[in-house]
Amino acid sequence: KPLLLRFMVGPISSEAATHLYESFGQALILTVKAGLREAFSPELEAAWSAVLGHMAALMLDDKTPESALCYAGMEIEGGREVYRVEEHLQRAIFGDVWRAVGLASGRLFAVKVMDLGMVDQLAHSQDNQLCETPLSEVRYDGMMRGLEHVVQMEEHFGDKLCHFVVSELAL
């Protein structure tokens, strides 16, 4: 965010800022599309849109769409147990990561919260231009399972708005 803030000229209304970010995003996507021509794909457009949306959210109110959908104290019902969200840890490219405690086990977990619409758009992408997709952890779980010094995924699930990836919390 500090680098993004350098681009701010001065205070403007949120309505004007929203319009500017939308216009900038559309212009940038059209420029990338023109430059890549036939190599430009729907998956690449969705990835650019997700990144630009994330940047706009940071600039407008310091929140990602996912952070507005998850908050400290919230309880998330998974397949294995219910998790109580305790603290925001970091922003990730496709969502936010929160510390949570399993109510049945008492164990600490990292919960990655992602917008379900974005996950649906990008999760099954076969576009070679995308080096990572929102559910990379899920895709490679079998290959990574049991490896020493690798945080293990516990489960993943979704609700009406979000997709959650629950992993061991690295301490």
Salt bridges, closest charged atoms under 4 A:
ASP62 OD1 - LYS1 NZ 3.30
ASP62 OD1 - ARG91 NH2 3.21
GLU86 OE1 - ARG99 NE 3.15
GLU87 OE1 - ARG99 NH1 2.89
ASP96 OD2 - HIS88 NE2 3.03
GLU137 OE2 - LYS112 NZ 3.00
ASP141 OD1 - ARG145 NH2 2.80
GLU148 OE2 - HIS149 NE2 3.29
GLU154 OE1 - ARG80 NH1 3.46
GLU154 OE2 - ARG107 NH2 3.12
